[in-house]
Amino acid sequence: MVRYAETGTRLVALLALSIACSNEAESPDGSSGGQIAGGASGAGGNQVAGHGGATAGSSAPGGAGAGGAQVAGAAAGGSSAAGEATGGGAMGGAATGSAGNGGQAAGGASAGEAGSAGASGGGTSMPCPSGGWTAGDQTITLMHDGIERVYEVHVPPAYTGNSRVPLVLTIHGAHNTIAMVRGWSQMNTVADANGFIVAYPQGIDCWNSGFVLPGCTAADDDVGFLTSVVVDIESQACIDPKRVYATGISNGAMMAQKLGCDKADVFAAVGGIAGPNGGGCNPSRPISVVYMHGTEDTTVGYSSAAGTVTGWSMRNGCSDSPVETYNMGSTRCETYQGCSDGVEVAFCTVTGMGHCWPEDTRCGPGGGAEFGVTDFEASPFTWEFFERHPLP
């Protein structure tokens, strides 16, 4: 395992991190949500982050380095969920046909298509695993690189194991836990409404998204671990390999984007909240990305979002200027649509929000409930974006 910061393209010379406890928040399931803040500066000026401490009252040493970019930790929000019923049509005018669990995506399946296809571009001729998982929640232990790793999986009630369904990895931030991101994101509710399986991997402490944040411990190969999680789930559940996705918050958002950079053959699209891409990114194909950030985030500065979004638009060959695709209440989203292979890059600005998962109000250090928003649900929005973008 590593305990140091490696050099990234834009995130360089990350130095020591000072961590102070603040803003304890309890998850809906009763787990402690004590949040950890910190500050470390790295040359280059963009703010970068990890987030909340999994244990209230814990702290770690550190200090500020030269360069002025704050690196910090904070816990963040959640969203209540809504969504389409299992097997229903999704955004974009799906054609009539029998959809598998998860429904049809933009462009739709043609009339009479087998239910295992479920989404445009989805489906496979491989048989589903026999005697696999049934609906419910469970914790799985997986050995990777000689380390015992853990992830939790939620299989929606409508799952039968007879037709292929999407998979969404939802990744916590630095010093956080599965229970915390499960509570903030409310992704289980979205999964139940839309018929996909959701998995929550647990980091060693933080995630190695091509570099390790100061004050963090991370495994050497988290890309390999998360890819192994997908393979393990595919051995036990009927997953559509064309509809595997990842999202997360803060350090988890960095990790989800790293999967897009390194494993675009596995992940159809990726997303994230308040965790900029660290650079050194050369995906094997254009890949759709949805990213969100609050304007009042003092843990990972909102200004860091511009480079992340511009970077993805350039990698994806997006020639057009972004167009407004959502504007309601606190949130305005712009989407690059003139991109290679029909991919999209969407960026949502959440005005007044701190280091939170919209629509949860348990924001990170320097925030608090007054920096949360309740009028924008990030998880259903993210799923609708993912559903439009299966692997080609």
HUBEL-V350503 format. One record per residue. N is the residue number from 1. PSI is psi in radians with two decimals (999 if undefined). OMEGA is omega in degrees with one decimal (NA if undefined). D_CENTER is the distance of its C-alpha to the mean C-alpha in Angstrom with 1 decimal. Layout:
N;PSI;OMEGA;D_CENTER  N;PSI;OMEGA;D_CENTER
This chain:
1;2.78;-176.6;23.0  2;2.61;-179.7;22.7  3;0.62;-174.8;23.2  4;2.94;179.0;23.4  5;2.14;175.1;21.7  6;2.92;-176.5;22.1  7;2.30;174.0;22.7  8;3.07;-177.3;20.2  9;-0.82;-179.5;21.3  10;-0.32;-177.8;20.7  11;1.67;-172.8;19.9  12;2.73;174.7;23.3  13;0.76;176.0;25.5  14;2.22;-173.6;23.1  15;-2.70;-172.5;25.5  16;2.65;-178.5;25.9  17;2.16;173.3;23.7  18;2.32;-172.8;25.5  19;2.28;178.2;23.8  20;2.50;-178.0;25.2  21;2.48;172.7;24.4  22;2.86;170.5;23.9  23;1.08;176.0;22.6  24;2.39;178.3;22.5  25;2.39;-178.8;20.7  26;2.31;178.4;21.1  27;2.77;-179.6;18.4  28;-0.47;-179.1;19.8  29;0.11;175.2;20.7  30;-0.01;179.6;22.7  31;2.65;-179.2;20.7  32;2.42;179.1;21.3  33;0.60;179.6;18.8  34;2.23;-172.5;20.8  35;2.53;-177.0;19.0  36;2.29;176.3;19.8  37;2.81;177.4;20.5  38;3.00;176.0;21.9  39;2.23;171.5;23.2  40;2.49;-179.1;23.9  41;2.53;176.0;24.8  42;2.64;179.5;24.5  43;2.40;176.0;26.6  44;-0.48;167.1;25.2  45;-0.37;179.5;24.3  46;2.50;177.6;20.6  47;2.43;-177.7;18.9  48;2.78;-174.5;16.1  49;2.88;160.9;14.7  50;-3.02;176.9;13.5  51;-2.34;-159.2;13.8  52;2.62;174.5;15.8  53;2.42;-179.8;18.3  54;-0.39;-177.8;18.1  55;2.14;-179.9;21.8  56;2.34;173.9;23.7  57;-0.05;179.5;26.3  58;2.72;177.8;25.1  59;2.83;178.2;25.4  60;2.63;-177.0;25.5  61;2.88;176.3;27.9  62;-3.03;179.5;27.3  63;3.07;-177.5;28.5  64;2.49;175.1;28.2  65;-3.10;-179.0;28.8  66;2.66;170.9;30.2  67;-0.48;168.8;28.5  68;-0.09;-179.2;27.1  69;2.18;-176.3;23.3  70;2.35;174.9;22.0  71;2.26;-169.3;19.5  72;3.11;176.7;18.5  73;2.57;176.6;16.6  74;2.61;172.8;15.8  75;2.89;-175.6;14.4  76;3.12;-160.0;12.9  77;-2.57;-176.4;13.0  78;2.97;175.3;12.2  79;2.47;171.4;13.2  80;2.78;-168.6;15.9  81;2.69;170.6;15.5  82;2.95;177.2;17.7  83;-3.14;-177.4;17.8  84;2.73;179.5;20.3  85;2.70;178.2;22.2  86;2.28;178.1;21.8  87;-0.05;-176.1;23.5  88;2.96;177.2;23.7  89;2.57;179.6;23.5  90;-2.97;-177.8;20.4  91;2.57;168.2;20.4  92;0.19;171.3;22.7  93;1.01;178.2;25.9  94;2.47;177.6;25.6  95;2.85;-179.7;29.1  96;2.41;178.6;30.8  97;2.95;-179.0;30.3  98;1.99;-177.0;29.3  99;2.55;172.3;25.5  100;-3.13;176.7;24.0  101;2.24;-180.0;21.5  102;-0.34;173.1;18.7  103;-3.05;-177.5;21.1  104;2.53;-178.2;21.8  105;-3.06;-178.0;19.7  106;2.36;-179.5;21.1  107;-0.58;170.2;24.4  108;2.79;171.9;24.9  109;2.60;179.6;26.7  110;2.79;-175.9;30.4  111;2.35;175.8;32.8  112;0.06;-178.6;33.5  113;2.58;-176.3;30.6  114;2.53;-177.1;29.8  115;-0.44;-177.3;27.3  116;-0.28;-179.9;25.3  117;-0.77;170.1;24.2  118;-0.90;-176.6;22.3  119;2.80;177.6;20.6  120;2.17;-179.4;22.0  121;-0.11;-176.3;22.0  122;-3.11;175.8;20.9  123;2.81;177.0;23.1  124;2.72;-179.8;25.0  125;-0.12;-179.8;28.5  126;2.47;178.8;27.7  127;2.68;176.0;28.6  128;2.63;177.6;26.3  129;2.40;177.5;26.6  130;2.53;179.2;29.6  131;0.48;-178.0;29.7  132;-2.75;-175.5;25.9  133;2.68;169.8;23.7  134;3.09;-177.5;24.5  135;2.51;178.7;22.7  136;-3.05;-178.0;21.6  137;2.50;174.9;19.6  138;2.75;177.4;20.2  139;2.27;-175.3;19.4  140;2.36;174.4;19.7  141;2.34;-175.5;21.1  142;2.26;175.2;20.7  143;2.26;176.3;22.7  144;2.20;-178.4;21.3  145;0.65;178.0;23.4  146;0.14;-179.2;25.7  147;2.35;176.2;23.3  148;2.03;-178.7;22.6  149;2.83;-174.7;18.9  150;2.51;166.3;17.4  151;2.71;174.3;14.8  152;2.61;-179.1;15.1  153;2.43;175.8;15.1  154;2.09;178.3;15.8  155;2.15;-172.7;18.1  156;2.73;-176.0;19.0  157;-0.56;-176.4;22.8  158;-0.10;-177.2;23.6  159;2.29;179.5;22.6  160;-0.31;-175.8;25.9  161;0.07;-177.5;25.1  162;-0.28;177.5;27.2  163;2.65;-171.9;24.9  164;2.44;-176.4;21.6  165;2.77;176.9;18.4  166;2.88;176.7;14.7  167;2.30;177.5;12.2  168;2.08;170.1;8.5  169;2.29;178.2;6.8  170;2.04;-162.9;5.1  171;2.20;179.3;5.5  172;3.00;179.4;8.1  173;-3.03;-177.3;9.7  174;2.36;178.6;13.2  175;0.21;-177.4;15.9  176;-3.12;179.8;13.9  177;2.91;175.1;14.1  178;-0.81;-176.3;12.7  179;-0.63;-177.9;14.9  180;-0.87;-177.5;13.6  181;-0.52;175.7;10.0  182;-0.74;179.7;11.6  183;-0.76;-179.0;14.0  184;-0.81;-171.9;12.1  185;-0.49;-173.8;9.7  186;0.60;-176.4;12.6  187;-0.43;177.1;10.6  188;-0.70;-179.7;13.8  189;-0.71;177.9;15.8  190;-0.69;177.8;14.0  191;-0.75;179.9;14.2  192;-0.65;-178.5;17.9  193;-0.42;-173.1;18.6  194;-0.04;171.4;17.3  195;0.42;176.2;18.1  196;2.81;175.6;15.0  197;2.44;177.8;14.3  198;2.40;178.6;11.2  199;2.49;-180.0;10.9  200;1.75;178.0;10.0  201;2.63;177.9;11.1  202;2.21;175.7;13.2  203;2.87;173.2;13.6  204;-0.77;174.5;17.3  205;-0.98;174.4;16.8  206;-3.07;-179.5;14.3  207;2.49;174.9;12.5  208;1.59;-177.7;14.6  209;0.66;-175.6;12.6  210;-0.26;173.7;16.1  211;2.90;179.9;17.6  212;2.27;-179.5;17.6  213;2.55;175.7;17.7  214;2.53;-179.3;21.1  215;0.12;-175.6;21.9  216;2.71;167.2;19.3  217;2.36;179.6;20.0  218;2.75;177.1;17.7  219;2.85;178.9;18.6  220;-0.56;-170.7;20.1  221;1.30;177.1;17.9  222;-0.48;173.8;14.4  223;-0.79;178.4;13.7  224;-0.70;178.8;16.6  225;-0.84;-177.0;15.6  226;-0.59;174.3;12.3  227;-0.65;177.4;14.3  228;-0.60;175.7;17.0  229;-0.78;178.6;14.8  230;-0.81;-179.6;14.5  231;-0.72;-179.6;18.2  232;-0.76;179.2;19.2  233;-0.69;178.8;17.6  234;-0.43;178.4;19.3  235;-0.24;-175.9;22.5  236;-0.23;-176.7;22.5  237;2.79;-176.4;21.0  238;1.48;-175.1;21.7  239;2.40;171.8;18.5  240;1.95;-176.2;18.7  241;-0.23;176.7;17.9  242;-0.04;-176.7;17.4  243;1.04;175.4;14.5  244;2.24;-172.0;11.9  245;2.89;177.3;8.3  246;2.45;173.3;4.9  247;2.99;-179.2;1.3  248;-3.09;-179.7;2.5  249;2.43;177.9;6.0  250;-2.03;177.9;8.9  251;-0.51;174.8;9.6  252;-0.59;174.8;6.2  253;-0.67;174.7;5.1  254;-0.72;-178.2;8.4  255;-0.72;178.5;7.9  256;-0.72;178.7;5.3  257;-0.58;174.9;8.0  258;-0.66;175.9;10.6  259;-0.66;175.5;10.1  260;-0.62;178.8;10.7  261;-0.76;-170.1;13.6  262;-0.38;-172.9;15.1  263;0.83;178.4;14.4  264;-0.19;173.8;14.6  265;-0.27;-179.9;17.2  266;-0.78;-174.8;14.9  267;2.17;-176.3;11.6  268;-0.64;178.5;12.8  269;2.77;179.4;10.1  270;2.84;179.0;6.7  271;-3.13;178.8;4.9  272;2.82;178.4;4.4  273;2.15;170.2;7.0  274;0.73;176.6;10.1  275;1.68;-172.8;9.4  276;2.68;175.2;11.6  277;2.40;-172.6;12.0  278;0.03;-179.5;14.8  279;-3.06;-176.5;17.0  280;0.71;-169.9;18.9  281;2.08;179.2;16.9  282;1.32;-177.6;18.9  283;2.65;-177.3;17.1  284;-0.19;179.1;19.6  285;2.88;171.3;19.3  286;2.45;-177.4;18.0  287;2.37;-179.1;14.4  288;2.49;-176.8;12.8  289;2.37;172.5;10.1  290;2.23;-173.2;9.2  291;2.50;-178.1;9.0  292;2.59;179.7;10.4  293;2.46;178.3;12.7  294;2.49;-176.5;15.6  295;-0.36;-177.5;19.0  296;0.36;179.5;20.2  297;1.98;178.2;17.6  298;0.01;177.6;20.0  299;-0.87;172.5;17.7  300;1.82;-171.4;15.8  301;2.43;178.9;18.2  302;-0.53;-178.2;17.4  303;-0.36;179.8;19.6  304;-0.28;-176.3;17.1  305;-0.59;-174.4;15.0  306;-0.80;-179.6;18.0  307;-0.63;178.2;18.1  308;-0.86;-176.6;14.4  309;-0.76;178.4;15.0  310;-0.70;178.9;18.5  311;-0.78;179.5;17.6  312;-0.66;179.7;15.5  313;-0.64;178.7;18.3  314;-0.78;178.6;20.8  315;-0.60;-177.0;19.3  316;0.08;176.2;19.1  317;0.61;-178.6;22.7  318;2.04;-174.1;22.1  319;-0.48;-176.2;25.7  320;2.79;172.0;25.7  321;2.67;-179.8;24.8  322;2.62;178.0;21.9  323;2.60;178.5;23.0  324;2.19;-178.8;22.3  325;-0.12;177.9;20.5  326;2.34;176.3;19.9  327;1.74;-178.3;22.0  328;2.20;177.9;22.4  329;-2.14;-175.2;23.0  330;-0.24;-162.6;20.8  331;2.34;174.3;18.5  332;2.25;-179.4;19.3  333;2.41;173.4;17.2  334;2.54;-176.8;18.6  335;2.25;169.0;17.9  336;2.09;-176.5;19.4  337;-0.36;-179.3;20.9  338;1.05;-173.2;23.6  339;2.86;-179.4;21.6  340;2.50;174.4;22.6  341;0.37;176.2;22.4  342;0.23;178.8;21.3  343;2.93;178.8;17.6  344;2.68;170.6;16.3  345;1.99;-177.5;14.5  346;2.42;178.2;13.8  347;2.17;179.8;13.7  348;2.14;173.4;14.2  349;2.16;179.9;16.4  350;1.78;-175.0;16.7  351;2.26;177.7;20.2  352;-0.08;-177.0;21.2  353;2.48;174.9;17.9  354;-2.54;-178.2;17.4  355;1.37;-171.8;14.5  356;2.84;166.2;13.0  357;1.96;178.5;10.5  358;2.29;21.6;12.7  359;0.39;-179.1;15.0  360;2.60;-176.7;15.5  361;0.09;178.8;18.3  362;1.38;-173.7;17.8  363;2.95;-172.8;17.0  364;-3.03;-177.7;17.3  365;2.44;-177.1;20.5  366;0.02;-178.2;22.7  367;-1.99;-174.4;21.2  368;3.12;-174.1;21.9  369;-0.56;-178.2;22.1  370;-0.24;178.2;23.9  371;0.22;173.9;20.8  372;2.85;174.1;18.7  373;2.64;-179.3;18.7  374;0.07;-175.3;19.4  375;0.13;179.2;19.9  376;2.15;-178.1;16.5  377;1.87;-173.9;14.1  378;-0.68;-173.1;10.5  379;-0.82;174.3;9.4  380;-0.66;178.6;12.5  381;-0.78;179.7;12.2  382;-0.76;-179.8;8.9  383;-0.74;178.3;10.6  384;-0.66;176.4;13.7  385;-0.86;179.9;12.4  386;-0.76;-174.7;11.0  387;-0.46;177.9;14.4  388;-0.18;-169.8;16.3  389;1.35;170.1;15.1  390;2.93;172.1;16.2  391;2.54;177.0;17.3  392;999;NA;20.7
